[in-house]
Amino acid sequence: MYILVVDDDRFANALVQFVLSKEGYEVETADNPRGAWQMILKREPDLLILDVTMPYLNGFEFSAKLRSEGYDIPLIFMTAQDTIEAKLQGFNIGADDYICKPYNHQELVARVQAVLRRIKKDGSVSSNQSIRGGQIELFPAELKVTIAGRPAVTLTPTEMQVLRVLMTSNGQVVNRDQLLEEVWNENENNSNIVDVYIRRLRVKLGEDADKPQYIISVRGVGYKFVGK
């Protein structure tokens, strides 16, 4: 699991990196939101640990920006702001946990493990069986997809869920509302999050953005997976 820690206190970053790396996690750090944004564009982490008080954008603003851009990265706020108002704001934004500084190292590890267990549970399906559509095969439990003749591609839990919904309806149109409901538990088509994840999947599948082969847009309705 890849964890990105964002805190303008470099010593705090190094300490969290040390503690979590000892538990076997791959951990990188950034000391400002701008740097973190560039890192996320290159590689989406499995978990984001985010301070609140930082330059340029505070942690709440940065997480809201991520959500508005379609990112659904699991998030833990870790901050000295321990008021109930701050905690409520963090959870309302969509935080999976909120840790107040100073914290116990064992507690940090336990909370990170708890969030990652939930991610793994939510990102899995009841069956470990793969789903095949033509030359494409999805392995939900392993968060990977293969295309004949190419190396396996790793997916995030949300990317896997989107592709799973599409592939289980191979050749049929899946409307945006259905994707929002099944993947994000939302019933209002009020964001571009579906389009963002479709775009990411197309990139990972090596599709031509102008002429996609596998995930076809159906104007005004939704998308259709075509196994070839």
ZIJO-V219174 format. One record per residue. N is the residue number from 1. OMEGA is omega in radians with two decimals (NA if undefined). BURIAL is 1 if it has 9 or more other C-alpha atoms within 8 Angstrom, else 0. D_CENTER is the distance of its C-alpha to the mean C-alpha in Angstrom with 2 decimals. Layout:
BEGIN
n = (N & N)
omega = (OMEGA & OMEGA)
burial = (BURIAL & BURIAL)
d_center = (D_CENTER & D_CENTER)
END
This chain:
BEGIN
n = (1 & 2 & 3 & 4 & 5 & 6 & 7 & 8 & 9 & 10 & 11 & 12 & 13 & 14 & 15 & 16 & 17 & 18 & 19 & 20 & 21 & 22 & 23 & 24 & 25 & 26 & 27 & 28 & 29 & 30 & 31 & 32 & 33 & 34 & 35 & 36 & 37 & 38 & 39 & 40 & 41 & 42 & 43 & 44 & 45 & 46 & 47 & 48 & 49 & 50 & 51 & 52 & 53 & 54 & 55 & 56 & 57 & 58 & 59 & 60 & 61 & 62 & 63 & 64 & 65 & 66 & 67 & 68 & 69 & 70 & 71 & 72 & 73 & 74 & 75 & 76 & 77 & 78 & 79 & 80 & 81 & 82 & 83 & 84 & 85 & 86 & 87 & 88 & 89 & 90 & 91 & 92 & 93 & 94 & 95 & 96 & 97 & 98 & 99 & 100 & 101 & 102 & 103 & 104 & 105 & 106 & 107 & 108 & 109 & 110 & 111 & 112 & 113 & 114 & 115 & 116 & 117 & 118 & 119 & 120 & 121 & 122 & 123 & 124 & 125 & 126 & 127 & 128 & 129 & 130 & 131 & 132 & 133 & 134 & 135 & 136 & 137 & 138 & 139 & 140 & 141 & 142 & 143 & 144 & 145 & 146 & 147 & 148 & 149 & 150 & 151 & 152 & 153 & 154 & 155 & 156 & 157 & 158 & 159 & 160 & 161 & 162 & 163 & 164 & 165 & 166 & 167 & 168 & 169 & 170 & 171 & 172 & 173 & 174 & 175 & 176 & 177 & 178 & 179 & 180 & 181 & 182 & 183 & 184 & 185 & 186 & 187 & 188 & 189 & 190 & 191 & 192 & 193 & 194 & 195 & 196 & 197 & 198 & 199 & 200 & 201 & 202 & 203 & 204 & 205 & 206 & 207 & 208 & 209 & 210 & 211 & 212 & 213 & 214 & 215 & 216 & 217 & 218 & 219 & 220 & 221 & 222 & 223 & 224 & 225 & 226 & 227 & 228)
omega = (-3.11 & -3.09 & 3.05 & 3.14 & -3.09 & -3.12 & -3.13 & 3.05 & -3.04 & 3.10 & 3.11 & 3.09 & -3.09 & -3.14 & 3.12 & 3.12 & 3.14 & -3.08 & -3.07 & 3.10 & 3.10 & 3.13 & 3.06 & 3.13 & 2.99 & -3.00 & 2.98 & -3.08 & 3.01 & -3.08 & 3.06 & -3.10 & -3.13 & 3.12 & 3.13 & -3.13 & 3.13 & 3.12 & -3.13 & 3.10 & -3.12 & -3.10 & -3.11 & -3.14 & 3.05 & -3.14 & 3.11 & 3.04 & -2.87 & 3.01 & 3.13 & -3.07 & -3.12 & 3.13 & 3.09 & 3.08 & 3.02 & -3.05 & 3.12 & 3.14 & -3.12 & 3.13 & 3.09 & 3.09 & 3.11 & -3.14 & -3.11 & 3.12 & 3.07 & 3.12 & -3.11 & -3.06 & 3.03 & -2.90 & 2.97 & 2.98 & 3.08 & -2.90 & 3.06 & 3.13 & -3.02 & 3.10 & 3.13 & 3.12 & 3.14 & 3.14 & 3.13 & 3.12 & 3.13 & -3.13 & 3.10 & 3.10 & 3.12 & 3.14 & 3.07 & 3.07 & -3.09 & -3.08 & -3.13 & 3.04 & -0.11 & -3.07 & 3.06 & -3.07 & 3.13 & 3.09 & 3.10 & -3.13 & -3.12 & -3.12 & 3.09 & 3.13 & -3.14 & 3.13 & -3.12 & 3.05 & 3.12 & 3.12 & -3.11 & 3.14 & -3.13 & -3.08 & -3.13 & 3.06 & -3.05 & -3.14 & 3.09 & -3.09 & 3.10 & 3.09 & -3.10 & 3.02 & -3.07 & -3.11 & -3.10 & 3.10 & -3.13 & 3.08 & -3.01 & -3.08 & -3.11 & -3.13 & 3.10 & 3.11 & 3.12 & 3.01 & -3.07 & 3.08 & 3.14 & 3.07 & 3.10 & 3.13 & 3.13 & 3.13 & 2.95 & 3.12 & -3.13 & 3.08 & 3.13 & -3.11 & 3.12 & -3.12 & 3.12 & 3.13 & -3.12 & -3.05 & 3.10 & 3.03 & -3.06 & 3.11 & -3.14 & 3.13 & 3.05 & -3.09 & -3.07 & -3.13 & 3.13 & 3.10 & 3.12 & -3.11 & -3.04 & -3.06 & -3.05 & -3.11 & 3.09 & -3.13 & 3.10 & -3.11 & -3.01 & 3.12 & 3.13 & -3.03 & 3.12 & -3.14 & -3.13 & -3.10 & 3.04 & 3.13 & 3.13 & 3.13 & 3.11 & 3.11 & -3.10 & 3.10 & 3.10 & -3.10 & 2.97 & -3.07 & -3.11 & -3.12 & -3.12 & -3.12 & -2.95 & -3.14 & -3.02 & 3.07 & 3.03 & -2.96 & 3.06 & -3.09 & -3.08 & -3.06 & -3.14 & 3.04 & 3.14 & 3.11 & -3.13 & NA)
burial = (0 & 1 & 1 & 1 & 1 & 1 & 1 & 1 & 0 & 0 & 0 & 0 & 1 & 1 & 0 & 1 & 1 & 0 & 1 & 1 & 1 & 0 & 0 & 0 & 1 & 1 & 1 & 1 & 1 & 1 & 1 & 1 & 1 & 0 & 1 & 1 & 0 & 0 & 1 & 1 & 0 & 0 & 0 & 0 & 1 & 1 & 1 & 1 & 1 & 1 & 1 & 1 & 0 & 1 & 0 & 0 & 1 & 1 & 1 & 1 & 0 & 1 & 1 & 1 & 0 & 1 & 1 & 1 & 1 & 1 & 0 & 0 & 1 & 1 & 1 & 1 & 1 & 1 & 1 & 0 & 1 & 0 & 0 & 0 & 0 & 1 & 1 & 0 & 1 & 1 & 1 & 0 & 1 & 0 & 1 & 1 & 1 & 1 & 1 & 1 & 0 & 0 & 0 & 0 & 0 & 0 & 0 & 1 & 1 & 0 & 1 & 0 & 0 & 0 & 1 & 1 & 0 & 0 & 1 & 1 & 0 & 0 & 1 & 1 & 0 & 0 & 0 & 0 & 0 & 0 & 1 & 1 & 1 & 0 & 1 & 1 & 1 & 1 & 1 & 1 & 0 & 0 & 1 & 1 & 1 & 1 & 1 & 0 & 0 & 0 & 0 & 0 & 1 & 0 & 1 & 0 & 1 & 1 & 1 & 1 & 1 & 1 & 1 & 1 & 1 & 1 & 1 & 0 & 1 & 1 & 0 & 0 & 1 & 1 & 1 & 1 & 1 & 0 & 1 & 1 & 1 & 1 & 1 & 0 & 0 & 0 & 0 & 0 & 0 & 0 & 0 & 0 & 1 & 1 & 0 & 1 & 1 & 1 & 1 & 1 & 1 & 1 & 1 & 0 & 0 & 0 & 1 & 1 & 0 & 0 & 0 & 1 & 0 & 1 & 1 & 1 & 0 & 1 & 0 & 0 & 1 & 1 & 1 & 1 & 1 & 1 & 1 & 0)
d_center = (11.82 & 11.05 & 11.21 & 11.90 & 14.69 & 15.97 & 19.53 & 22.67 & 24.68 & 24.65 & 26.47 & 23.90 & 21.16 & 23.42 & 24.14 & 20.59 & 19.96 & 23.21 & 22.61 & 19.21 & 20.36 & 23.33 & 21.16 & 19.89 & 16.46 & 15.80 & 15.75 & 16.08 & 17.24 & 17.89 & 20.69 & 19.84 & 17.16 & 18.52 & 18.12 & 14.56 & 13.75 & 15.51 & 13.76 & 10.23 & 11.97 & 13.28 & 10.47 & 6.77 & 6.94 & 6.06 & 7.56 & 9.20 & 12.87 & 14.51 & 18.22 & 19.60 & 22.79 & 22.23 & 23.98 & 23.22 & 20.45 & 20.15 & 16.98 & 17.05 & 17.62 & 14.93 & 12.19 & 13.94 & 13.94 & 10.20 & 10.10 & 13.18 & 11.83 & 9.29 & 6.06 & 4.34 & 3.36 & 6.02 & 9.17 & 12.76 & 15.56 & 18.45 & 21.49 & 25.24 & 25.02 & 26.01 & 27.44 & 26.57 & 25.89 & 23.24 & 21.58 & 21.72 & 20.28 & 17.27 & 16.68 & 17.48 & 14.77 & 12.26 & 12.42 & 12.15 & 15.21 & 17.78 & 19.98 & 23.24 & 25.03 & 27.13 & 25.32 & 26.40 & 24.74 & 24.88 & 23.31 & 20.37 & 19.88 & 20.37 & 17.83 & 15.10 & 16.18 & 16.21 & 12.62 & 11.54 & 14.14 & 12.81 & 9.34 & 11.59 & 13.89 & 11.71 & 10.19 & 13.80 & 16.76 & 20.29 & 21.61 & 20.81 & 22.56 & 21.20 & 21.29 & 23.40 & 24.13 & 26.73 & 25.73 & 22.03 & 21.01 & 17.69 & 17.37 & 14.94 & 15.71 & 15.20 & 12.00 & 14.25 & 16.38 & 19.83 & 22.26 & 25.93 & 27.14 & 23.86 & 21.79 & 18.81 & 15.40 & 12.29 & 9.30 & 5.74 & 6.55 & 5.96 & 7.83 & 10.19 & 10.98 & 11.84 & 13.94 & 15.46 & 16.70 & 18.16 & 19.75 & 21.33 & 23.05 & 24.17 & 26.57 & 26.04 & 24.55 & 21.50 & 21.56 & 18.80 & 19.70 & 19.26 & 15.71 & 14.91 & 16.83 & 15.62 & 11.83 & 11.49 & 14.97 & 16.25 & 19.67 & 20.20 & 19.42 & 19.12 & 16.19 & 15.14 & 11.57 & 12.97 & 14.66 & 11.80 & 9.96 & 13.51 & 14.24 & 11.50 & 12.74 & 16.22 & 15.82 & 14.63 & 17.52 & 19.84 & 21.02 & 23.33 & 21.71 & 25.18 & 26.08 & 23.19 & 24.59 & 22.08 & 20.04 & 22.79 & 22.70 & 25.25 & 26.33 & 26.11 & 24.77 & 21.51 & 20.70 & 22.38 & 21.56 & 24.68 & 25.10 & 27.64)
END
